[in-house]
């Protein structure tokens, strides 16, 4: 009934593995929780972002990528989609 103090290889490997697995599970849980919270915040503000679309359209017009008639036509389509 006396133990001589020799643990053997499994006496060192098993606690090390359980320690690593425990902290991996804790870190994984924290990361998943953070992603879940961040995803919830992204969905709260979702909706039509016409201001962004109009801003991008104005930038394209300012850079000369589109002319005035195309700018006005696309702007009318954006604004018509907002009300309808």
NORFEN-V485765 format. One record per backbone hydrogen bond with DSSP energy under -1.0 kcal/mol. NH is the residue of the N-H (numbers start at 0). CO is the residue of the C=O. E is the energy in kcal/mol with one decimal. If there is no record, write none. Layout:
nh: [NH,NH]
co: [CO,CO]
e: [E,E]
This chain:
nh: [11,12,13,15,16,17,18,19,20,21,22,23,24,25,26,27,28,29,30,31,32,33,34,35,36,37,38,39,40,41,42,43,52,53,54,55,56,57,58,59,60,61,62,64,70,71,72,73,74,75,76,77,78,79,80,81,82,83]
co: [8,8,9,11,12,13,14,15,16,17,18,19,20,21,22,23,24,25,26,27,28,29,30,31,32,33,34,35,36,37,38,39,48,49,50,51,52,53,54,55,56,57,58,59,66,67,68,69,70,71,72,73,74,75,76,77,78,79]
e: [-1.4,-2.4,-1.7,-1.3,-2.7,-2.4,-2.2,-2.2,-2.8,-2.3,-2.1,-2.2,-2.2,-2.1,-2.5,-2.4,-2.3,-2.0,-2.4,-2.6,-2.3,-2.4,-2.3,-2.2,-2.3,-2.4,-2.5,-1.8,-1.7,-1.8,-1.7,-1.1,-1.7,-3.0,-2.0,-2.6,-2.3,-2.4,-2.2,-2.2,-2.1,-2.5,-2.1,-2.2,-2.5,-2.8,-2.2,-2.6,-2.4,-2.1,-1.8,-2.3,-2.5,-2.4,-2.1,-1.2,-1.3,-1.8]
